[in-house]
Structures are given as structure tokens and as C-alpha cells.
């Protein structure tokens, strides 16, 4: 559905949300496999972009144990699809 133009407001060349866009600068999506402290986890959640020093909610790929970690310390898991 195309948006109708609003008088006095210029159309943005960039959409507010792009369904194909990865989450922020981290380049990871919910459900991706990531590595943290040498272990493989499933990314289950992220702090909002407005939060300084963002953290991620992780689930250990083998044990299912949940933890949180600084987003800056995560890496995409090797051989992750």
C-alpha cells in the first residue's frame, strides 16, 4: 500500500523499516548462531538501538541455558548459515 503524500512533508528516499535489513550494525538477526567466549549460542534478543552498551540475550546451543552478553563481544558462528 503506497503512502499518500502529506502537504508540506517531503517523501523520504529511505524507508523507515526494510524487512530485509539485518539488526543494526551488528549484522545479526534473532535466531542466528553466534559465538561468545568460545561457545556457540542462539541469539534470542537484543537491547533497543537507543540503549548505550547494548546487550544480547543468548541461549546456549547445546544446553539451552540462557544468559546475556555485551553485543560488542558476539561474533557470527563459523559455518553458520
Contact map, one row per residue, 1 for C-alpha under 8 A:
111000000000000000000000000000000000000000000000000000000000000000000000000000000
111100000000000000000000000000000000000000000000000000000000000000000000000000000
111110000000000000000000000000000000000000000000000000000000000000000000000000000
011111000000000000000000000000000000000000000000000000000000000000000000000000000
001111101110000000000000000000000000000000000000000000000000000000000000000000000
000111111100000000000000000000000000000000000000000000000000000000000000000000000
000011111000000000000000000000000000000000000000000000000000000000000000000000000
000001111100000000000000000000000000000000000000000000000000000000000000000000000
000011111110000000000000000000000000000000000000000000000000000000000000000000000
000011011111000000000000000000000000000000000000000000000000000000000000000000000
000010001111100000000000000000000000000000000000000000000000000000000000000000000
000000000111111000000000000000000000000000000000000000000000000000000000000000000
000000000011111000000000000000000000000000000000000000000000000000000000000000000
000000000001111100000000000000000000000000000000000000000000000000000000000000000
000000000001111111000000000000000000000000000000000000000000000000000000000000000
000000000000011111000000000000000000000000000000000000000000000000000000000000000
000000000000001111101000000000000000000000000000000000000000000000000000000000000
000000000000001111111000000000000000000000000000000000000000000000000000000000000
000000000000000011111000000000000000000000000000000000000000000000000000000000000
000000000000000001111100000000000000000000000000000000000000000000000000000000000
000000000000000011111110000000000000000000000000000000000000000000000000000000000
000000000000000000011111111110000000000000000000000000000000000000000000000000000
000000000000000000001111111110000000000000000000000000000000000000000000000000000
000000000000000000000111111100000000000000000000100000000000000000000000000000000
000000000000000000000111111000000000000000000000000000000000000000000000000000000
000000000000000000000111111100000000000000000000000000000000000000000011000000000
000000000000000000000111111110000000000000000000000000000000000000000000000000000
000000000000000000000111011111010000000000000000000000000000000000000000000100000
000000000000000000000110001111110000000000100000000000000000000000000000000000000
000000000000000000000000000111110000000001111000000000000000000000000000000000000
000000000000000000000000000011111000000001110000000000000000000000000000000000000
000000000000000000000000000111111100000001100000000000000000000000000000000100010
000000000000000000000000000000111110000111100000000000000000100000000000000110010
000000000000000000000000000000011111000111100000000000000000000000000000011110000
000000000000000000000000000000001111111110000000000000000000000000000000011110000
000000000000000000000000000000000111111110000000000000000000000000001000111000000
000000000000000000000000000000000011111000000000000000000000000000000000000000000
000000000000000000000000000000000011111100000000000000000000000000000000000000000
000000000000000000000000000000000011111110000000000000000001000000000000000000000
000000000000000000000000000000001111011111000000000000000001100000000000000010000
000000000000000000000000000000001111001111100000000000000111100000000000000000000
000000000000000000000000000001111100000111110000000000000111100000000000000000000
000000000000000000000000000011111100000011111000000000011110000000000000000000000
000000000000000000000000000001100000000001111100000000011110000000000000000000000
000000000000000000000000000001000000000000111110000000011100000000000000000000000
000000000000000000000000000000000000000000011111000001111000000000000010000000000
000000000000000000000000000000000000000000001111101001110000000000000000000000000
000000000000000000000000000000000000000000000111111001000000000000000000000000000
000000000000000000000001000000000000000000000011111101000000000000000000000000000
000000000000000000000000000000000000000000000001111100000000000000000000000000000
000000000000000000000000000000000000000000000011111111000000000000000000000000000
000000000000000000000000000000000000000000000000111111000000000000000000000000000
000000000000000000000000000000000000000000000000001111100000000000000110000000000
000000000000000000000000000000000000000000000111101111110000000000000111000000000
000000000000000000000000000000000000000000000110000011111000000000011110000000000
000000000000000000000000000000000000000000111110000001111100000000011110000000000
000000000000000000000000000000000000000000111100000000111110000001111000000000000
000000000000000000000000000000000000000011111000000000011111000001111000000000000
000000000000000000000000000000000000000011110000000000001111100111100000000000000
000000000000000000000000000000000000001111000000000000000111111111000000000000000
000000000000000000000000000000001000000111000000000000000011111100000000000000000
000000000000000000000000000000000000000000000000000000000001111100000000000000000
000000000000000000000000000000000000000000000000000000000001111110000000000000000
000000000000000000000000000000000000000000000000000000000011111111000000000000000
000000000000000000000000000000000000000000000000000000000011001111100000000000000
000000000000000000000000000000000000000000000000000000001111000111110000000000000
000000000000000000000000000000000000000000000000000000001110000011111000000000000
000000000000000000000000000000000000000000000000000000111100000001111100000000000
000000000000000000000000000000000001000000000000000000111100000000111110110000000
000000000000000000000000000000000000000000000000000011110000000000011111110000000
000000000000000000000000010000000000000000000100000011110000000000001111110000000
000000000000000000000000010000000000000000000000000001000000000000000111110000000
000000000000000000000000000000000001000000000000000000000000000000001111111000000
000000000000000000000000000000000111000000000000000000000000000000001111111100000
000000000000000000000000000000000111000000000000000000000000000000000000111110000
000000000000000000000000000100011110000000000000000000000000000000000000011111010
000000000000000000000000000000001110000100000000000000000000000000000000001111110
000000000000000000000000000000000000000000000000000000000000000000000000000111110
000000000000000000000000000000000000000000000000000000000000000000000000000011111
000000000000000000000000000000011000000000000000000000000000000000000000000111111
000000000000000000000000000000000000000000000000000000000000000000000000000000111
